[in-house]
Amino acid sequence: MNNHDLFLSAQKYIPGGVNSPVRAFKGVGGDPLFIKKAKGPYIYDVDDKEYIDYIGSWGPMIAGHSNKKVLKAVHKAVDQGMSFGTPTEQEVTVAEKMCKLIPSMDMVRMVNSGTEATMSAIRLARGFTGRDKIIKFEGCYHGHADSFLVKAGSGVLTLGIPGSPGVPSAVADLTLTVAYNDLDALESTMQAHGDDVAAIIVEPIAGNMNMILPLEGYLQGMRDLCDKYGTILIFDEVMTGFRVALGGAQELYNITPDLSTFGKVIGGGLPVGAFGGRKDIMSHIAPLGPVYQAGTLSGNPVAMTAGSVMLDIVSKKGFYDDLAIKTQNLTKGLKEIADKNSIPFHTVNEGGMFGMFFTENLEINNFEDIAHCDEERFKVFFHKMLDQGVYFGPSAYEAAFVSSTHDEVTLSKTLKAATFAFSEL
Ligand SMILES: *Cc1c(COP(=O)(O)O)cnc(C)c1O
């Protein structure tokens, strides 16, 4: 079937034709692409068209698609059996590697998605502190558990809805929201509610409202407030973990959260999530403690094998330095082309991720600032690039991802396509 026929069929049997709303082209118009294979920085749709991929499965494919080492190890693991429902050696290997690489992590529990990781981390924080309220930030996304679908990021932003029907107000009311990068607002919220707040959960670099860096001192201020009120600080590093630096954003900014959550890169493309941190807190999880959390396929041996190889790949000396240079060269090139065409445009980058903003505002600090960017212009840009075989996230609220396999050739092809796209805006 060609792409269009597949999409028609998909819509008949799958709501909206997609198994995750961010894949639909709701924010840009047109049919989503059905991809049949991928290699290095390239993906190929069912009509055999090649694209340079800046989504990377929304983050996991940091070493490029179909990485030979990952594939080989996975093939071997599959031959040993798919799942046993027992402890395995692979889980220990991955847990040990994560605890060594992530500054704040004494112990870790593996789960199957980022959503499960954040959901479980919040339950643990509540169980540990005996408090019910949590604080999150406007435009941050922490998966689709009930507590987090309050002023959440990209997926819901693209659909233009603030929360979600189906989340009981009794649950949503326990989630307090504060504007990102506004330490004063956080401080007054803590003054009013701090003693009832189990956890503050934050994307240390916001990557689900395009990409927003934390202002100088912001995360430290958050850490101090948590210490003052006995609140658990949770860094949601599902996106930034093993993406912006080997030790995640916590290493980059030198802030130690109490708990942190991971996903995406650590599964190497298979469904994996993890949450971990301080030993005294993690010891409250069953079977060591009373806070219940479980999973039939958690720590699956095939997924752990992929994750383990992935962690070895990114641990190679210079991996993140090389990646950051590629990302910087790309964003610098895009900015130069925009300037030549007098298009108001701004970019940010860190490690292997970057954000693009069609705006004159050079300081994008929170959701309000993102909402004032020119979304119509982004849509045109997106389609002009896609037509030329360059695939960005289909929404002005998504960050973009670079892999270690993006090279000089993909870079110059991308900039050439951008030269045409910007000239047409
Ligand atoms: C992707 C993401 C999640 C959710 O992970 P899933 O695996 O999609 O459930 C949670 N938090 C952040 C910061 C994310 O980027």
The ligand as a Gaussian input file, in Angstrom:
#p B3LYP/6-31G(d) Opt

LIG

0 1
 C        8.967000      11.355000      26.262000
 C        8.908000      11.903000      27.625000
 C        8.177000      11.266000      28.644000
 C        7.291000      10.086000      28.385000
 O        7.977000       8.969000      27.941000
 P        7.154000       7.805000      27.172000
 O        8.168000       6.745000      26.980000
 O        6.640000       8.425000      25.926000
 O        6.041000       7.396000      28.084000
 C        8.275000      11.770000      29.926000
 N        9.025000      12.858000      30.189000
 C        9.726000      13.500000      29.238000
 C       10.564000      14.682000      29.603000
 C        9.666000      13.064000      27.923000
 O       10.329000      13.736000      26.974000

